[in-house]
Amino acid sequence: MTFDEYQAAIKKLDVFKGEKYDLCDGAFLEKILGFVGEAGEVADKFKKIIRDKDGKISATDRKEIAKELGDTLWYLATIARYLDLSFDEIATGNIAKLTDRAERDLIHGTGDNR
């Protein structure tokens, strides 16, 4: 499955049925808050593994983290769709950007356009 295929497949699972929304629309805001909330749940899973399990990740932990990562993926793909952005193009562009930084030895550092 490509990222664009995933993005198309999940479209029917959005309770808001439109294609595009303005940033201030409830549908868009719900996706942004949902993404941040799910990312927080991923971080919380890791926090508890560090705190309660000496950082040792079990098979069950991996399954639970995978579920939360899937939820973050859903929100991210939907935000991209609302912005009329291809998820494949986003992924391809990200690889190109990071490869360019690595080739110039700029993976470490700060700034969006380094």
ABEGO torsion letter per residue (X at the ends): XBAAAAAAAAAAABABABABBBAABAAAAAAAAAAAAAAAAAAAAAAAAAAAAGGBBBAAAAAAAAAAAAAAAAAAAAAAAAAGBBAAAAAAAAAAAAAAAAAAGAABEBEABX
